[in-house]
Amino acid sequence: MAATAAVDRPSARGLRARRLTVLTGLALAVLVAAALSVMIGAKAVSPAGVWQALWSPGGGESDVIVRNLRVPRTALGLLAGLALGVAGALMQGHTRNPLADPGLLGVTQGAAFAVVLGIVLFRLDGVSSYVWFGLAGALVASAAVFALGLAGGRGGPTPVTLALAGTAVSALLYALTSTIVLLDQQAMDMFRFWQLGSIAGRDAGVAGQVLPFVAAGLALALANGPGLNALALGEDVARSLGQNVALTRAVGIAAITMLTGAAVAACGALAFVGLIVPHLARFLAGPDHRWLLPYSGLAGAALLLLADVIGRVVARPGELEVGVVLALLGAPFFVALIRRGRSVRL
């Protein structure tokens, strides 16, 4: 017994060291992606130019580009990628569905419907003005889904009832949103740009508005990790281990709502980040959500920023919106994951 324990302890220490090494590598990848995001664009800025713009600006063109355009854009990309990556891992864990994404709870369509109402009723004309509508819509939609799931399951919402309720609420909100934009040309024009998904053209105030929601969502997500590990063994086993299943579900859904609602309200519907990233993180970290969640967040931030950089490079002097690039990269990559069979193991 003592010999076995002695063998297990070094093994556990080795596993932890490997996981910390990978986590450090992902953090470095995020830093590299952020640096490229600040340097690359219609006008390239050297590392020395970026340093000068950040720490000793002289008011030149490069200083204005870096400080007023690229730094806010990069900050928002970091927040959105981090939020969507963690939300995707939570969503797939709670539904035990490898094809689930954060929008399954109706969050995306709830935010979209609220943004359209804000445009039509109050003639809002900018992201910073209707980001609060998007957040409110996301919160209301996910609360409705949770209430329906609670009504349809014994002892709390189950993965099946959550998925069904989310699909029903999303379909209803999509129909209402489509009806409104077809009847209002201004709403259609503005909503089309928002729905495409972009981190360009947002000022620093947008990142500041959604930051508290992302921070709260991340805190809830990390607290939800141990409970989600217990739920992965089955709800009956989790209850026998003393886990409050309903509370764990509620905390997880609250985290998904805050994270996805903040990202969608600020950036529009960015597809595939919350769908693909958790599979990559699970391949690196294994099924332990205490590690899977931070892996997913860092990988999501790196992916979103790199996709944004690619969009600036391939369409010069213009650019492709990051939502388009994510779709172009994500669709074939996800098909490849399915064909290789890795995406079905949660």
N, C-alpha and C positions, 0 to 999 in steps of 0.2 A: 504493500500500500504506500509506504513512504517513498519507495523507488518510483512508483507510478506518479505520485504527486510531484516528485522532483523533476520527472520528465515533462509533466504537463505545464509546470510553471515556466520553464524556458520556452516551451512551445508557445504559450500564451503571450509571453513577452516578445517573442519573435514576430507573431502575428500582429501585435499592436505596433511594433516598430515598422513593419511593412505598411500597415495602414496609414501611419503618420507620414511615412515617406511619400506615399501616393497623394495624400492630402496636401502635403507641401508642394508636390509637383503640380497639382491642380491650381493651387494658389498662385504659383509662378506663371502658369498658363494664363490666368486671369490678368495678372500684371502685364504680361507681354501683349495680350489682346487690348488692354486699355491703352498701353503706350502706342500701339499701331493705330488705334482709333483716334488718338489725339494728333498723330503725325500725318496720317494719310487722308487725302481728299482731293478735291479739284486743284488745290494748291498744297503741295507737299511742304511740310515744315520739318526741319532737321531736329535731332534731339537737342542740340544746343539752342536752337530757336525756341523749342518748347520750354526748356529750362528758363530761358530769359523771360519768356512771356509769363510764366507762372511766378517767378520770384523777383524779377526786376524789369517789369514792362516799361517800354518807352512810348507806347501809344502807336506803334507801327501797325501795318496791315496784319502781319503774322500774330502780333499780340492780340489784336481784336478777334481774329479767327479762332485762336486757341482758347482764349478766356471766355468769349461771349457765345461761341458756337459749339466748339468741339468738346470742351470740358463738361458743359451741361448735358450734351448729347451722350457722352461716355458715362457720366454718372447715372443718367436715366437707364441706359442700357445695362449697366451693372445691376441696378435695383430690379429691373424687369426680369432679366435672366435669372438672377438669384431667386426671385419670388416664384417664377414659373417652374424652375427646376425642382424646388422643394415641394411646391404644390402638386406637381405631377407625381413625385414619389409618394406623397401622402395619399393622393387619389387612388393610385394603383394598389397601395397597401390596404386601404380601407375597403375597396370594392373587390379586391383579389381578382382584378381584371387587367391583364397585361395590355389591353388596348384602350384602357381608360385614360382620359386626359382631364386637366382641371375644369374644362368647360362642361364636363358631364353633369355637374351639380346645377346647371343653369346659370352659372355665374357670368359667363360671357354674354349670353343673350339677355340676362337681366341688366347688365351694364349697357348693352347696346340699346335696349328699349328706353332706358332712362335718359341716355344721351339724346336720342331722337326726340323725346318729349321736351327736353331742355331746349333743343334747337327750335322746335315748332312753337312751343308755348311762350318762351322767353327770348327767342331770337339770339341765343348765345352764338358767338362766332369765333371761339378759340378754345384750344385744349385746356388752358388754365382756368377757363370759366366754366367748363362743363365736366371737369374731372370729378367734382363732388357729386354730380348727378350719376356718373358711372359707378362710383363707389356705393352710393345709396341703392341703386338698382341691383348691384351685385349682392349686397347684404340682404335685401328683401327677397330676391329670387332664391338664394340659398336657404334662407329661413323657411320659405314655402316648401322647398324640396325636403328639408329635414322634417318639417311637420307632417308632410305626406308620408315620408318613410317611417316616421314614428307611428303613424296611424295604421300602417300596413304590416308592421312587424311585431312579434311578441317580445317583450322585454327590451325594446329599442329598435332602431332602424337596422336593417340587415343590408349586406351588399346588394342583394337583388332588389329590395324595395327602394334603396337609394338610386340605383341605376334606372329603374322604371320611372320613379318620380322625377328624376332629373331629365330624362328623355321627354316626358310629357310636358313639363314646365318649359323646357327649351323650345319645343315645337310650338307651344302656344305663344310664347314671347316672340319667336321668329316670325310667326304669322302676323302678329300685331305690328311689329316693327316694319315688315314689308308693306303692309297696308298704308301705314303713315307716310313712309318715304315715297310711295307711288303717288300719293295725293299732294305732296309738297315738294316742289322742285329744289328749293333752297336746302331743305332737309336732306334730300337725296344727294346733292352735290357735296355737302359737308360730311354726311355720314359715309359716303363712299370713300373719302380720303381717310377718315378715322378707322373704318372697318378694314382697310387694306393692311394696317399694321405698320407703324413707323416710329422711330425715335428721333427723327429729324424735325427741325422747326419747333422744338419745345424749349422754352426758356428754363432757367435754373429754378424758377418758382414751382414748376410742375414736379420736379424731383423732390423738392422740399415738402410739397403737399402730400405726396404718397409715402414719404419716408416713415412717418409714424405707424402707418398701417403695415408696411413691410416689416418693420422692427417688431411690432406686436405679433404679427403672423409667424415670424421666425422663432420668437420666444415660445409661442404655443406649439409650434412644430417640434422643437427640440424636447419640450416637455412631453409630447405625445409619443416620442420614439420608443421608450420602454413598453408602454401600453400596446403599441402597434405590434411589437415583437410577440407579446402574449397573444394578441388576437390572431396572429399568423398560425398559431397552434390550434385554432378553433375556438369558438366562443365558449363552449362548455369547458374546455380546458382552462381558458382564461379566467372564467368565473371560479373554477376550483382553485386557481392560484390567487384568488382574492382580488381580481381585477374587476372594476366597475365598467362593464362593457358600454353602457349607455353614455357614461361620462367621457370615456375614451373616444367614442364616436363623436360626441358633441365638440370636444376640444379639437379633434382632427378636422371636422367640418368648419369650425370657426377659423382655424388656421388657413385652410384652403380658400375660404371666402375672402379673408383679408389679403392674402398674397395674390390670388388671381384677380380679385376685384381691383386692387391697386394697380397691377400691371396692365390690365385691360382698359381701365379708365384712362390711364395716361398714354398708352401706346396703341390702343386698338387690339384687334384679335390677332395675336401672334401665334400661329399654329406650330405644332411639332416640337417646340421646346419642352413642354411638359409631357410630351408623349415619348420622345426618343431618349432624352437625357437620363431618366431613371433606369432604363435598360443598360446604358453604358456604365452608370454608377454601380448598378447591381453586379455587373460583370467584374468590376474592380474591387468592390467592397464586400460582396456577398449579401446575404439577406438581412443582416443586422441593421435595423433602421437608425440606430444611434450613430452609425458611420454612413449609412446610405444617404441620409438627409443632407449632411454637409457636403458630401461628394456631389450630390445632384445639384445643389445650389451653385457650387463653384463651376461645375461643368456647364450648367445653364448660362451663367454669366459669360464664360469664355465663348460658348457657341454663339450667343446672340451678338456679342461684340465683333467676333470674326465674320459673321454673316453680314453685319452692317458694313464692315471694311470691304468685303468682297463686292457688295453692291455699289460702293463708290468707285471701285477699280474697273469693273467690267463694263460700265456704261459711261465712261468719261466722254465729254465733260459733264454729263448729267449723272444720274445715279438711279439704281433700282432700290425700291423700298425694301427694308429688311424683312417684311412679311413675305414678299415675293421670293427673296433669296432663301429664306427658311423653307418655304414650300418646295422650291426647286431642289434644295439639298436634302430635305427631310424625307420626301416621299420615296425616292429610290432607296435611301439608306434604311428606312423602316421596312421596306419590302425585303431587303437583304437580311435584316435581323430576323424576320419571320421565317424566311427560307432556311436560315441556319439553325432555327429552333431555339435560339437563346431567349427570345422575347416571351416565351410561354412559361418560363420558370420564375415564379415569384418567391 
